[in-house]
């Protein structure tokens, strides 16, 4: 991804091919939360674990109201579980 390329969604922050598909197969609820959160908090342009983790922290903590007021069809997935699902090497 070039520095001038615009990040359109959370999966752009992760340098892994097929990340959406892998997460969808492991935890559809996590995928729904991530898609919901990206509609509320703009993803960072940087890629990798650190930028994704920082964005996720921001979504869960400083923007807590988004998690508390999420639609009923989006089940809660804890922050630690979310990290494990998105980055299984961190388990």
N, C-alpha and C positions, 0 to 999 in steps of 0.2 A: 504494500500500500504506500503510495507516495505521500509526502507530507502535505501536498495540496489537496489530496482527495478528501472528500467530506465523509465523515462517519455517519451512517444512516441508522444503525441499530447496534444493540449491545454486542451482537456476535462479531461485528467488525473489530471490536477491541481484542478479540481472542484470535491468536494466530494458529488456528487449527482447522483443517478442512473437515467439513461435515459436522461441525459442533452442534448446530441446531438439531440435526437428525439424531445424533448420539444422545443429547439431553432429552429429546422427545421420547426416545425409546426407554430411557431410564426413569424419567419423571416428567410426565406431561404437565403436572402442576407447577413444577419449577419453570418450565418453558412459558406457561401462561403468566406467571408472576414477572418473569424477565420482560416479556413483551408489554405487559401492563406498565411496569416501571419505566421502560424507555419512553413511553408516551407521556410520562410525568417529569422525568429527569433526563436531560440530554446526555447521551453517552459521551465519554471522553474520546478525543481523536487518537490518543496513544493506544498502542496495542500491548498485550501481554497481561500476565497475572496481576502485576501491581496496579496497573490502571483499572483493570476490571474490578479488582478487590476494593480499591478506593471508591469507585463508582457505586459498587454494591453497598459499602458502608454508608455512603452518603444517602442512598435510597432508603436504607433500613433505619438509620438513626437521625440524621439531620432533616430528613423528609418523612419522619415517622407517620405523619398523618396519611400518607399515601398507603402505607401498609395497613393502618387502622381502618381506613375507609375504602379498601379495595372492594370490588364487586363480589357478591356472594358466591358466584361461580368460580372464583379463584381461591383455592384452598391455601392456607398458610404453610410455608416451608421455612424452617428456621434458617438463620444466616449461616450457621455452621454447616447445616445440611446442604444449603445452596452452594457453598464453596466446594464441598466434597463432590457434588453432582457435576458442577461445571469444570472443576479441576481435580479429577480422580487421583492424580499423582500426589495430591496434598493430603490424602487420607492417612 
